[in-house]
């Protein structure tokens, strides 16, 4: 009998990313560990949990430096070595830079607009219904993609629009790496530059958020 994959889901609780819950809601509870609260993360050593599982699904908000949760980077450079040789799913803004910096394999996203403030910051026209449509279809597409041998094709078939500006912006920011690509020095420099630029962008993003309150 084929051994079931043990799956670890890391999804810091945040109402703005609740739309991603269906990605793991239907997974086998007997082989799946889900960490969404601070207490769950503190009780279960993250490093130990990563080692114990075959597939790691990481969802939420983040930066080129990793997945953000509970006022810190839960997934960061120090976790990268543990994530090697795992089946990975990384859905957070600019996860692609983290994956490519460390040569990690799996399915991951670039910048994904999922709320009004992000659309404003990146100057993408939107309505609430456009964002809702995008989030709903994005989650369905990712859910189908992570169990497929052709994830990019599945994603592009399910998540595509010629009239929704949010989807048009997002639709090419979904990636699948199945072989290690060693970054050249100039590529690594660009990743480092983008990480610094993202810190500057987040300062401006927070200013916009404050003005919108």
N, C-alpha and C positions, 0 to 999 in steps of 0.2 A: 504494500500500500504506500502511495506517495505521501511523504511527510508534509503536513500543512505548514505554510509559512507563518512564522511568528511576526506579527506586525506591531510596531510601536507608533502611536500617534501622539505628536506633540503639537498642541493647538491652544496656546494661552487664551483664556476666556476673554472675549472682547465682543461687545454687541455688534461692532462694525464689521466683524468677520464671521458672524454666525451663519451667513449664507454658505460658508464652506462646510458646515457640519454634515450635510448629506454625503460628502466624499467618503466618510468613514462610518456613517451611521449603520450601514448594512453589512459591515464586516463581521466575521465570525467572532462572537464575544469570547469564545473559549481559547482563541489564539491571538487575541488583540488586547493590548494594554493602551489605555487612553489617558493622557495627562493633560488636563485643561486648567487646573487651579494651582495656586501657589503651594498649597498644602500637599497636593499630589506630587508636585515636582520636588519639594523638600523631603518628603517621606521616601521617595524612590530615587536613589542615586541615578542621575541622568546617564553618567558614564556606564554604570552597571547595566542599566536598561538597554542602552544602545548595543552593548556587547551581546546581550541575551537574545536580541531580535534579529530577524533576517531582513525585514523591510522597515524602513523608517519614513514615516509621512510627517512632514513639518509644514505647518500652516499658520498664517497670521500676518502680522506686520513685521517689517524688517528693513535692513539696509544692505549694502554690499558686504558689510562686515558680519552679517548673520541674522538669525531670527530673534526678534525682540519679544520680551515678555517679563512682566513683573519688575519693570524698571531696570532691566539689564538685558544683555545679549545672552539668551539661553543657549543658542547654537552659535559658536564663534570659532576663531582660528584654533583654539585649544581642542575642539571636538573633531576637527577635520580628519585626523588620522583614524579615529574610531569609526568614522563614517565610510572609510574605504572598504571595498568589497561587500558593501550592503546595497540592497535595492532601494534607491532613494526617490522620494518625491518632495520637492521643495517649492512651495507656493507662497512667496512673499515678494514684496517689491525689490527688484534688483538681486534676487537670488542667483540669477545667472552669473553675476560677477563673483559671488562666493564660490559657486560650483567650479567655474572656470579657473579661478585663482588656485584652487586646491586639486584640480584634476579629478573631480568627483563625477560619478556616473549616475544617470537616472533621468527623471523628468523634472523640469523646473521652469520657473517663470522669470521674465524680466519685469519691467515696470508695468503694473496692472492698475488701471483706474477702477476703483470700486466704490467711491463715495464722492460727494460734491466737491469737497475741499481739494481733492486730488485733481479733479477736472479743472477747477479754477486755477490751481497752481500751474498745470501744464497747458493751460489755455485751450482746452478741448470743449467745444459746445456740448451742452447736456441738458436733459430734463430728468426729473426723478424717475419717470417711467423708462427712459433710456438706460439709466443705471440699473434699475431693477431687472430689465430684460437682459442686460449684459451679465449681471451677477448670476442670474438663474441659469442662463445658457452656459456660462463659463463653468459653473459647478457641475452641470450635467456632462459637459465635454471632458472635464478632467476626470470625473468618476469613471467614464467609459475608457478613457485613455490609459489609466494606470493598470488596467488588466489586459491591455491589448499588446500585441507584438508590433503593431504599427501605430504608436500613440500620436505621432504628429498628423498622420493622415486622418485618424479618427477625430482628433481635435479640430482640424481645419474643416472637416465635413460638417461638424456639429456647431461650430462657433464661427460664423461668418456673416457679415452684413455689408451692404452697400449704402445703407441709409442711417445707421446708428453711429455717430461719430465716436462714441466711447468704445464700441466694439471694433471699429476700424483702427483706432489707436492700439487697442489691446491685442488684436488677433495675430500679429506676427511676433508677439513677445512670449512665446511658449516654445520650449526647447526639449530635445531628447539627446543626451550624450551617451553613446554606447561604447566608446573607446576613448582612452586617455589622450588628451592633446596637451603636450608640454608647451607652456607659454614661453615665447621668446622674450628677451629682455625688454624690448620696446612694448610688447603686449602687457607684460607685468607692470611696467611703468604706467601704462594707460589705466590698468585696473586700480593701481594705487591712487592715481590722479582722480579717477571717477569716485573712489571712496571718499577722498577729501572734498570733492565737489558736492557729493551727496550730503555730507555734514553741513556744508554751507546752505544747500537747498533746504534741509530740514529746519534750519534756523529761520529761513524765510517762510517756510510752510507754517511753522508755529506762529509766526507773526500774523499771517493771513488768518489762521484759525482763531487767534485772539481777537482780531478785528471783527470776525463774523459772529462772535458771541454777543 
